[in-house]
């Protein structure tokens, strides 16, 4: 999604953010940080941008009122894009705002880095970008130095591992009226206190582009097959795997998605088609999102979702059957003598 072999770090401001609920304070630097060391510059580029190479979901800034200007981070970023001379001033405003929303007692204090970049590529487009990053996790490092006939061993506490960015966001200078293109990462997002980064600080909403449309459509269909279809229809696990395989085949072979075409080719059964469409509609209402009836298919989203589609039929602890092809070549039955289920598999030759 993101490449940065042509990118350049233009400006960097560093601030310290404490936890407001723990009566810690914030510390603002008076001026931007000057980087004179080329190696340090390269290390920072890796630290800040490499985690976004595998991030595919694109977000946008939003505000519940519909007025983007009321989104604080959208406002600060716009100020910087419009007038780069106000970069440091707005980085300070970002730091103060992050401090104000750090209201959970378990939120860790840490350094906030606000960075302006040139020539960062996203979806084939080279753009200016603003990065905002927070380091929370500190580690201890050992240092070994050769010394006369042996070595000297030292340590450094409270160090930052540049392979582990805790929190980060990239805002690209494009699609301003739509809330910009925004990528976000949060390595502590499994904890309840971590939602402040994306929800309170950034106020993000998923973009309605081809990647997210493809991902959402596959996700809803997978949930329908694995969790809902049993309530209305009698299907074996092999039948479910076959339906999942057919859907993945459709998305891999087609360039665009059409709901009716997909339903007729993959689901086939009219009652099941009606049930799936109702399930999709309920999902859209519950999560306040829209999955269009037609859209261009994103190959990247298909590749990501394919990892989540399981085609393994697990039978007790004795056998795993991988079903990749014709559903008609596997039959389920019941052996009265053994009082056990069985599957009969047809094939022409062993490989």
N, C-alpha and C positions, 0 to 999 in steps of 0.2 A: 504494500500500500504506500509506504513512505520510503523514499531513498534520499540520501544526503551526501552523495559523493561530490556534488558541486556546491554544497551548502557552505555558508560562512557565518560565523558568529560575529554580530555587529556590536551589540551592547549587552552588558551583564550588570545587574544590580542584585545585591545580596542583603537580606534582612533576616532578623530572628523573630520567630513567632512563638510566644508562650501560650499556655492554656489559661484562658480567662477564668474558668471555674476553679482553677487551682491558685488563683491570685498571682499568676505569673504575668509578665509584661511582654511587650514587643520592643524590639530595638531596630531602628531604621538607620541605614547607612546614609551618610550625607551626600555621597556622590557615587556614580557608577564605579564598578571594579574594573581596573585596567589590566589587561592580559598582555604581558610582554614575552611570555615563554610559549614557544610554538608547541612544545610537547604538552604543556598544560592545556592549551587551546584544543589540541586533538583529543586529549582525555575527556575534557568537558563535552565535546561534541559527541563522543561515544556514550558518555554517561546520560546525556540529555535525550539524544535522538534514536539510539539503537533500539530501545524498548518499543518504539513505534513501528519498526519494520514489519512486525507481524500483527499489528492492530488493523482491523478491517472495518469495524463499525464506525460510521461517520455520524456525528451529532451536530446540533446547532444550538445556539443560545435561544432561550425563550423566556417569556414572562407570563404569568397567569392572566394578566390583564390584556395581553395581546400587544402591549406597547414594549418593543424591544429596548427602548432607551431606559426603561425602568430596571433592566437587568444590569447590575453594577459592572460585571466583568465585560459585558458587551460595550458598555460606555467607555470603560478604561481602555480597552483594546482599540476602539474607534479613535479615541484621542491620540493614541500612539501612531496608528496607521496614518492619520491625517497630519500629524505634526510630530515627527521623530524627535525633535528637540525637547518634547515634553515626556520622553520615555521614563526618565528616572522619577520625575514627579508622580507619574501614574503608577509606577512600580510601588512607590510608597503608599499610594491609595489602595492598591491591591493588598498590600501587607496588612494595613489597618482593617480592611474589610474581612480578610481571612481571620484575623484575630477576633473580630466581633462575632463571627459565626462558629468559632471553636468553643462551643458551649457544652460539649459532653465532657465529663470529668476524666474520661479515659483517653482523650485525644492527646497524642504525644506532641511535645514541643519540638521545634526543629528549625532548620534554615530554609528560607524561601528564596528561590532564585528566579528572577524575571529576566528573560533573554529575548533579544530580537535577532532573527535569522534572515539571511538572504538565500534565495535559490534552493529552497527545500521543495522536493518534488512529491506531489500527491496525485494519484490517478493520472499520471502522465503530464501533469501541468506543473511548471516551475513557478513558485510563488514566494513572496515574503511571508514570514510567520512570526508569531509571538509565542514563546514557550514560558510556562509557569510551572515550576517544579518544587517539591518539598522533600527534604531528607529528614527522616525521623529515626531510623535505625542506626545505631552506632555499634562498631565492632572493634575488637582489639587485634592488632597486627604485630607479628614478630619481624624483626629486621636482623639479618645476618651479614656481618662485615668481615672480610679477611683481615687478619692482624698478625703481623710477624710470623710466628710458627703455627698459628691457629686461627681462630675466628672470634669475633666479638658478637654477642647476642644482646639485642635491645628490643623493646616493645613500645608500641604506641597505642594508647587508649583513645576511645571516642573517635575512631576513624570512620570514614565513609567508604563503603564498598561500591566502586563505580559500576559493578555488574548488577547492582540491585537498586534501581530507582524506586523509591517508595510511592510517590505520587507525581503525576505529570499531566500536562494538557498542552496541546498545540492548537493554536488558532491561526487559520490561514486567511490571507487577505484576498478573499473571493466570496461572492454571494452574500454581500453585506445585508441586503434587504431580507434575506432568508435566515439571518443569524450567524453568518460565516460557516465555513467548514471547520469542525472541531473534532480532534481525536483526543481520547482521554485514557489514562492508565492509572490503576490504583491497586498496588500489591497487597493492601490491607483491607480490600473491599469485602472480605468475608465477615468482618466484625460489624456489629450494629453501629458503633460510633463512627465508622469510616464513611458512612453515606453523606456526611457533611461536605465532602470534597466535591462530589458530582451534583448533589441536590441543592445544598445550601449555598455553597461558594460559587459554583459555576451555573447552576440552574440550566441543565441540558435536556434536550429532547432528541430522540433518534430522528435522523433525516429520512425522508421518504424517497430514497434513491433505489437504484436497481439492486445494490448489494443487500440493503436491509429488507427490501420487498421480497427478494429471493429467499433470504434467510428466514424471514417471518413465515412465508408460505410453506416452506419445508418443515419448519418447526411446528406449525399448527397442524399440518397433515400428520406428522409423526405422533403428536399428542393424541390426535383423534384415533389413530389406529391402535396405539398402545394402551390408551386409558378409557376411551369412550365406546369404541365399537362393540365391545363385549356386552354392553348393556342392551343392545338392540339386535345383535346378530350372533349366530353361532359360528365362530371361526376357530380353527386350530392355530397353534403358534406358527405352523408352517404357512398357513394362509396369510397370517399377518406379515410374516417375513416376505412373502411373495408380493404383497401389496406395497411394502416399503421398497423392495427392489425395483418394482415397476415405476414407482414415483421417481426414484433416483435416476433410472434409465431415461425417463422423460426429460428431466432437468439437464441431464448430461448431453442429450442428443438435440434438444431444441434450442433455438436462439431466443425465443420469447415464450412467455407463459400466457395461456388463455384458460380461464377457469372452466368453461364448458368443454373445451377440447381435452383438458387434463382429466376432468371428471369422467368423460365418456371413454377415454383410452385407458385410464388407470383403474378407476373404481368400478366402472361399468354398471353395477347394480343400481337401478333408479332410486330405490329406497335409501341405499347407502349414500348416493350422491346428494339427495335431499338432506340427509342427516349431516353430512360433512359441511354443506353450505350453511346450515343452521348453526353448526358448531363454530365455523369461521366467523359468522355474524356475531355470535355471543362473545367470542374472543375480542373482536374489534370494539364492542361496547364496553366490556369489562376493563380492557387495558387502554382505552381511549386512543386507539391507533387504527389505521386503515390499511388493509391489504387489497390492493387494486385487483380487479378481475383480469387485467392484462398488464404486462410489464416486460421489459427486456431482462433476460436471465443473466445474472452475474456468475461467471465461471468460478471466481474466487469464493463466493458464498457457497456454491455447490460443493466445492472442494472441502470447505470448512465443515459444512453440515454432514458430508459423507462420513466423516469420522464418528458421528453420533448415531448413524443408522446401522444397527446390528443385524447381521444375517446369520447368526449362530443359533441353532436349535439345541439347547442343553437338555440331555436326557439323564436324569439322576446324576450320579457321579461317574458314570461309566463311559458315556459317549457325548461328543459334540459334533453336530452335523452342520456344515457350512452350506447354505443354500444360495446359489448364485444365479441359477438358470431356470429351466422349465419346471413349474410347479407340478405339472402332470406326471413327472417322473418320480414322485415320492407319494406314497399312500400310507394312511394311518389306519390301524386296525386294533382289535382286542383279542388276545389269546385266552379262551375260556379255561383251557387246561392249566395254564400258569397264572391266570387271573392278572395278566399284565398287558399294558398297551404295547404296541409295536409300530415301527415304521418300515415299510418296504420301499427300497430304493432301486430304481432301474438304471442300468448303464451298459454301454457297449464294451468298454475295455478299461482296465486299470491304468493309471498313469503314475 
